[in-house]
Amino acid sequence: MYMEGKIKEILISVAQPFCYELKIELFKENLSVKDSKNLDYQKTLYLTEFTLCSEFINALPQEIAKELLSSTKFTHIVKGERFIRQGDEAEIFYIILKGSCVVLHEKNNIIHKIAVLGEGDIVGEMAVFIGERRNAHVEAESDLDVLSMSREKFEKLSEKYPQIRIFLSEIVTNRLSTSKLTAERIIG
């Protein structure tokens, strides 16, 4: 089942400091040829809630973090799906709400496991920020609920809030300093 949605409300968590409560409006696609005339019937609307605790998001001032989160789109990714492909252009990065994914690097037809990322982590940001092609595959290790942001939205938002570009550059720096692939990377 494929689901998309959008954030309807963002609250600062009372129960968990440095976390955000997200209310997300989901649209479940029920497309069929006979229903194609009635678009309202095709989409069944319902709400779900997530708590997002992320050291990366917490590095931003709360109002900017809320603006960043409200500019994202919710997507559910099924276990086993490869949602980032090595060599593809980087158009989107993801913030993981629930579940985990595995980062895989393919070299000489051998796949190397680089990292496992989970709730609160950001994935795919490096290629979006640097403006180069993806250097690894990413597969859903479990069913995965993510927020995604396009490069275009990121660029517009970072023009308005330069702190967002600084925030993402710190994440990229952290990844490069801990990555097994650093020796092969050229930036600039």
Contacts in CASP RR format, 6 or more apart in sequence:
PFRMAT RR
TARGET T0000
AUTHOR 0000-0000-0000
METHOD contacts of the structure
MODEL  1
MYMEGKIKEILISVAQPFCYELKIELFKENLSVKDSKNLDYQKTLYLTEF
TLCSEFINALPQEIAKELLSSTKFTHIVKGERFIRQGDEAEIFYIILKGS
CVVLHEKNNIIHKIAVLGEGDIVGEMAVFIGERRNAHVEAESDLDVLSMS
REKFEKLSEKYPQIRIFLSEIVTNRLSTSKLTAERIIG
1 28 0 8 1.000
1 76 0 8 1.000
1 78 0 8 1.000
2 29 0 8 1.000
2 76 0 8 1.000
2 78 0 8 1.000
3 26 0 8 1.000
3 27 0 8 1.000
3 28 0 8 1.000
3 29 0 8 1.000
3 74 0 8 1.000
3 75 0 8 1.000
3 76 0 8 1.000
4 26 0 8 1.000
4 27 0 8 1.000
4 29 0 8 1.000
4 73 0 8 1.000
4 74 0 8 1.000
4 75 0 8 1.000
4 76 0 8 1.000
5 24 0 8 1.000
5 25 0 8 1.000
5 26 0 8 1.000
5 27 0 8 1.000
5 73 0 8 1.000
5 74 0 8 1.000
5 75 0 8 1.000
6 24 0 8 1.000
6 25 0 8 1.000
6 73 0 8 1.000
6 74 0 8 1.000
7 22 0 8 1.000
7 23 0 8 1.000
7 24 0 8 1.000
7 25 0 8 1.000
7 69 0 8 1.000
7 70 0 8 1.000
7 72 0 8 1.000
7 74 0 8 1.000
7 147 0 8 1.000
8 23 0 8 1.000
8 24 0 8 1.000
8 25 0 8 1.000
8 47 0 8 1.000
9 21 0 8 1.000
9 22 0 8 1.000
9 23 0 8 1.000
10 20 0 8 1.000
10 21 0 8 1.000
10 22 0 8 1.000
10 23 0 8 1.000
10 66 0 8 1.000
10 69 0 8 1.000
10 70 0 8 1.000
11 20 0 8 1.000
11 21 0 8 1.000
11 23 0 8 1.000
12 19 0 8 1.000
12 20 0 8 1.000
12 21 0 8 1.000
12 62 0 8 1.000
13 19 0 8 1.000
13 20 0 8 1.000
13 21 0 8 1.000
13 51 0 8 1.000
13 53 0 8 1.000
16 51 0 8 1.000
16 53 0 8 1.000
18 53 0 8 1.000
18 58 0 8 1.000
19 51 0 8 1.000
19 52 0 8 1.000
19 53 0 8 1.000
20 51 0 8 1.000
20 52 0 8 1.000
20 53 0 8 1.000
20 57 0 8 1.000
20 65 0 8 1.000
20 66 0 8 1.000
20 69 0 8 1.000
21 49 0 8 1.000
21 50 0 8 1.000
21 51 0 8 1.000
22 49 0 8 1.000
22 50 0 8 1.000
22 51 0 8 1.000
22 52 0 8 1.000
22 69 0 8 1.000
22 97 0 8 1.000
23 47 0 8 1.000
23 48 0 8 1.000
23 49 0 8 1.000
24 47 0 8 1.000
24 48 0 8 1.000
24 49 0 8 1.000
24 50 0 8 1.000
24 74 0 8 1.000
25 45 0 8 1.000
25 46 0 8 1.000
25 47 0 8 1.000
26 45 0 8 1.000
26 46 0 8 1.000
26 47 0 8 1.000
26 48 0 8 1.000
26 74 0 8 1.000
27 43 0 8 1.000
27 44 0 8 1.000
27 45 0 8 1.000
28 43 0 8 1.000
28 44 0 8 1.000
28 46 0 8 1.000
29 42 0 8 1.000
29 43 0 8 1.000
30 41 0 8 1.000
30 42 0 8 1.000
30 43 0 8 1.000
30 44 0 8 1.000
31 42 0 8 1.000
35 41 0 8 1.000
35 42 0 8 1.000
36 42 0 8 1.000
50 97 0 8 1.000
50 98 0 8 1.000
50 145 0 8 1.000
52 69 0 8 1.000
52 95 0 8 1.000
52 97 0 8 1.000
52 119 0 8 1.000
52 120 0 8 1.000
52 147 0 8 1.000
53 119 0 8 1.000
53 120 0 8 1.000
54 95 0 8 1.000
54 120 0 8 1.000
54 121 0 8 1.000
54 122 0 8 1.000
55 120 0 8 1.000
56 120 0 8 1.000
56 121 0 8 1.000
56 122 0 8 1.000
56 167 0 8 1.000
56 171 0 8 1.000
57 65 0 8 1.000
57 68 0 8 1.000
57 69 0 8 1.000
57 95 0 8 1.000
57 120 0 8 1.000
58 65 0 8 1.000
59 167 0 8 1.000
59 170 0 8 1.000
60 68 0 8 1.000
60 163 0 8 1.000
60 164 0 8 1.000
60 167 0 8 1.000
61 163 0 8 1.000
64 161 0 8 1.000
64 163 0 8 1.000
64 164 0 8 1.000
67 157 0 8 1.000
67 160 0 8 1.000
67 161 0 8 1.000
68 149 0 8 1.000
68 157 0 8 1.000
68 161 0 8 1.000
68 164 0 8 1.000
69 95 0 8 1.000
69 147 0 8 1.000
71 149 0 8 1.000
71 153 0 8 1.000
71 157 0 8 1.000
72 95 0 8 1.000
72 147 0 8 1.000
72 148 0 8 1.000
72 149 0 8 1.000
73 147 0 8 1.000
73 148 0 8 1.000
73 149 0 8 1.000
74 97 0 8 1.000
74 145 0 8 1.000
74 146 0 8 1.000
74 147 0 8 1.000
75 145 0 8 1.000
75 146 0 8 1.000
75 147 0 8 1.000
75 148 0 8 1.000
76 143 0 8 1.000
76 144 0 8 1.000
76 145 0 8 1.000
76 146 0 8 1.000
77 83 0 8 1.000
77 101 0 8 1.000
77 140 0 8 1.000
77 143 0 8 1.000
77 144 0 8 1.000
77 145 0 8 1.000
77 146 0 8 1.000
78 140 0 8 1.000
78 143 0 8 1.000
78 144 0 8 1.000
79 140 0 8 1.000
79 141 0 8 1.000
79 142 0 8 1.000
79 143 0 8 1.000
79 144 0 8 1.000
80 139 0 8 1.000
80 140 0 8 1.000
80 141 0 8 1.000
81 139 0 8 1.000
81 140 0 8 1.000
82 137 0 8 1.000
82 138 0 8 1.000
82 139 0 8 1.000
83 94 0 8 1.000
83 101 0 8 1.000
83 138 0 8 1.000
83 139 0 8 1.000
83 140 0 8 1.000
83 144 0 8 1.000
84 123 0 8 1.000
84 124 0 8 1.000
84 134 0 8 1.000
84 136 0 8 1.000
84 137 0 8 1.000
84 138 0 8 1.000
85 134 0 8 1.000
85 137 0 8 1.000
86 104 0 8 1.000
86 105 0 8 1.000
86 106 0 8 1.000
86 134 0 8 1.000
86 135 0 8 1.000
86 136 0 8 1.000
86 137 0 8 1.000
87 133 0 8 1.000
87 134 0 8 1.000
87 135 0 8 1.000
88 133 0 8 1.000
88 134 0 8 1.000
89 133 0 8 1.000
89 134 0 8 1.000
90 124 0 8 1.000
90 126 0 8 1.000
90 127 0 8 1.000
90 128 0 8 1.000
90 131 0 8 1.000
90 132 0 8 1.000
90 133 0 8 1.000
90 134 0 8 1.000
90 151 0 8 1.000
91 128 0 8 1.000
91 150 0 8 1.000
91 151 0 8 1.000
92 124 0 8 1.000
92 128 0 8 1.000
92 148 0 8 1.000
92 149 0 8 1.000
92 150 0 8 1.000
92 151 0 8 1.000
93 122 0 8 1.000
93 123 0 8 1.000
93 124 0 8 1.000
93 125 0 8 1.000
93 128 0 8 1.000
93 129 0 8 1.000
93 148 0 8 1.000
93 149 0 8 1.000
93 151 0 8 1.000
93 154 0 8 1.000
94 122 0 8 1.000
94 123 0 8 1.000
94 124 0 8 1.000
94 146 0 8 1.000
94 147 0 8 1.000
94 148 0 8 1.000
95 120 0 8 1.000
95 121 0 8 1.000
95 122 0 8 1.000
95 146 0 8 1.000
95 147 0 8 1.000
95 148 0 8 1.000
95 149 0 8 1.000
96 117 0 8 1.000
96 118 0 8 1.000
96 119 0 8 1.000
96 120 0 8 1.000
96 121 0 8 1.000
96 122 0 8 1.000
96 123 0 8 1.000
96 144 0 8 1.000
96 145 0 8 1.000
96 146 0 8 1.000
97 119 0 8 1.000
97 120 0 8 1.000
97 145 0 8 1.000
97 146 0 8 1.000
97 147 0 8 1.000
98 119 0 8 1.000
98 143 0 8 1.000
98 144 0 8 1.000
98 145 0 8 1.000
99 118 0 8 1.000
99 119 0 8 1.000
99 140 0 8 1.000
99 141 0 8 1.000
99 142 0 8 1.000
99 143 0 8 1.000
99 144 0 8 1.000
99 145 0 8 1.000
100 116 0 8 1.000
100 117 0 8 1.000
100 118 0 8 1.000
100 119 0 8 1.000
100 140 0 8 1.000
100 141 0 8 1.000
100 142 0 8 1.000
100 144 0 8 1.000
101 116 0 8 1.000
101 117 0 8 1.000
101 118 0 8 1.000
101 123 0 8 1.000
101 138 0 8 1.000
101 139 0 8 1.000
101 140 0 8 1.000
101 141 0 8 1.000
101 144 0 8 1.000
102 113 0 8 1.000
102 115 0 8 1.000
102 116 0 8 1.000
102 117 0 8 1.000
102 138 0 8 1.000
102 139 0 8 1.000
102 141 0 8 1.000
103 113 0 8 1.000
103 114 0 8 1.000
103 115 0 8 1.000
103 116 0 8 1.000
103 117 0 8 1.000
103 123 0 8 1.000
103 136 0 8 1.000
103 137 0 8 1.000
103 138 0 8 1.000
104 111 0 8 1.000
104 112 0 8 1.000
104 113 0 8 1.000
104 114 0 8 1.000
104 136 0 8 1.000
104 137 0 8 1.000
104 138 0 8 1.000
104 139 0 8 1.000
105 111 0 8 1.000
105 112 0 8 1.000
105 114 0 8 1.000
105 135 0 8 1.000
105 136 0 8 1.000
105 137 0 8 1.000
105 180 0 8 1.000
105 181 0 8 1.000
106 112 0 8 1.000
106 136 0 8 1.000
106 137 0 8 1.000
111 137 0 8 1.000
112 180 0 8 1.000
114 136 0 8 1.000
114 179 0 8 1.000
114 180 0 8 1.000
114 181 0 8 1.000
116 141 0 8 1.000
117 123 0 8 1.000
117 138 0 8 1.000
122 171 0 8 1.000
123 138 0 8 1.000
124 134 0 8 1.000
124 138 0 8 1.000
125 168 0 8 1.000
125 171 0 8 1.000
125 172 0 8 1.000
125 175 0 8 1.000
126 135 0 8 1.000
126 172 0 8 1.000
126 175 0 8 1.000
126 176 0 8 1.000
127 133 0 8 1.000
127 134 0 8 1.000
127 135 0 8 1.000
128 151 0 8 1.000
128 154 0 8 1.000
128 168 0 8 1.000
129 168 0 8 1.000
129 169 0 8 1.000
129 171 0 8 1.000
129 172 0 8 1.000
130 172 0 8 1.000
130 187 0 8 1.000
130 188 0 8 1.000
131 151 0 8 1.000
135 181 0 8 1.000
135 185 0 8 1.000
136 181 0 8 1.000
149 157 0 8 1.000
154 164 0 8 1.000
154 168 0 8 1.000
157 164 0 8 1.000
158 164 0 8 1.000
158 165 0 8 1.000
158 168 0 8 1.000
176 182 0 8 1.000
176 185 0 8 1.000
176 187 0 8 1.000
179 185 0 8 1.000
END
